[in-house]
Amino acid sequence: MYKHILLPTDGSDLSKAAVKHGIELARTIGARVTALVVSTPLNSLVVDASIVSTALDQYKALVASQTAKYLDNIKNNAVEAGVDCSALCIEHDKPYEAIVDTAKKQGCDLVVMASHGLRGVSAILGSETLKVLTHTSVPILVYR
């Protein structure tokens, strides 16, 4: 059965539910989990370097704060369930690629992720879950 489950999250309610499901599955089968948050770099069209620098610093601080909350929550839930958990935050402009690469590099044999995440531009461009499904050979459990 599965020994190492990757739990990517974007902090959405459905993603949080998928993570809880993944932790419970890991507890039941004796697997360990790796929590993953993929942050996207800030792209800007601003020309004034001082504005870009300030905006970038603010963006990085916000991302670090949110990421820490998401990962701490997952680690706490895993500890309560008696599941070994590691946590990663990766900056990548294509979250699905970061998920696929992380599953491979970490030796994960299952990815548990939500059917869809946060809305907005990413919803228009396509589901990260669908992209993961079409770009990996690792089994995917899609939580809906």
N, C-alpha and C positions, 0 to 999 in steps of 0.2 A: 504494500500500500504506500501511500505518500509519506515521505519523511521530512520534507522541507517545503513549506507553503509561502509563497510571496503574496503579500497583502498591500497592493497599491491603493492609495487613498488621495482624494482631493478635498476631503473635509465635508463633502455634501452629506445630507442625511442618508441617502441610499448607500453611499460609499461607507459610511459609518456602520450601517447595518450589515453590509457585506463583510467588513472587517470582523465584526462580532461573530458572524456566522463562520468565518475562516478560523477564528480562535477556538470556537467550540468544536469545529471539525478537527482541528489539530489536537485539542485536548482528548477527544474521543479516540483518535487513532495513534496518539503518542508522537505526533510530529512536532517540529519546531517551526517558528514563523519568522519572516523578515518583513517588517513594515517599511513601506516606501512612499515618500512624497517626492514628486517631480515638480520643481518650480521652473517656470519659463523665464528666460532673461528679459529684462526691460528693453524694448526697442523704442527708440525715440527719433523724431524728426527735428527736434529742437537744435538750433545751431549754436546758441550761446553755451559755451562749455561750463560756466559756473552753474547755469540752470540744470544742465544735464547731470553734473556731479551731485548736486543737492537732491535732485529727483531720484537718482540711482541709489544714493545712500538711504533715502527714506524708503524706497521700494525694498531694498535688501533688508532693512530693519523690520519692515512689516512682514516680509516673507519668512524671515528667521523666527519671528515671534509666533506666527501662525503655524509654521512647521513644527516648532517645539511643542506647541499645544497638541497638535494632531498626534505626533509621535509619542509624547508622554502619556496621552490618553490610551493609546494602543498598548504601550508597554505595561501600564498599570492594569489594563484589562487582562493581558496575557499573564501577568504575575498572579493576579487573583484566580485565574483558571489553572495555574500550575503549568503554563506553557513557556518554554524557552523562547525568548524574543530578542531579535536584534532590530535596529532601526537605521534607515538610510535616508538622506535627503540628497537628491541629485538635481543640478541645474542642467536643463536640456531644452532646446527649442522644439523638440518633438517628443512629447511625453510617452507616446507608444513605443518609440525606439528605446527610450531609457528603461521602460518596463521589460521589454523583450531582452535587452542586453543584461539587465540586472538578473533576470531569471536564469539566464545562461551562466553568467559569471559567478553567481552565488550557488549554483547547483540546485536550484529549486525544481521540484518535480510536479508542482501544481501552482497555478495562479488563481486566486479567488478575487474577483473584482465585480463592481457594480455594473449593471447593464448600461448605465449612463451616469454622467456626473453633473458638474456645474454647467449652467446654461450660458448663453452668450455667443460670442464669436465661435468658440470651439464647437458648439452644437451645429452651427451653420457649416463648418468645415468638415464635420463628420465625427463620429463617435470614436474616442480613443480605444474603447473596448473592441469595437469592430476591427480597428487597425491592429490591435494586439492579436486578435483571433486569426487574422490573415497573414501575420508575419512571424509566427512562432510555431514550433513543433511541441512546445510544452503544453500539457493539458490545461484548459481554462475552465473554471467553474464560474459561470456568470450568474450573479445574484440579482434578482429582479424584485 
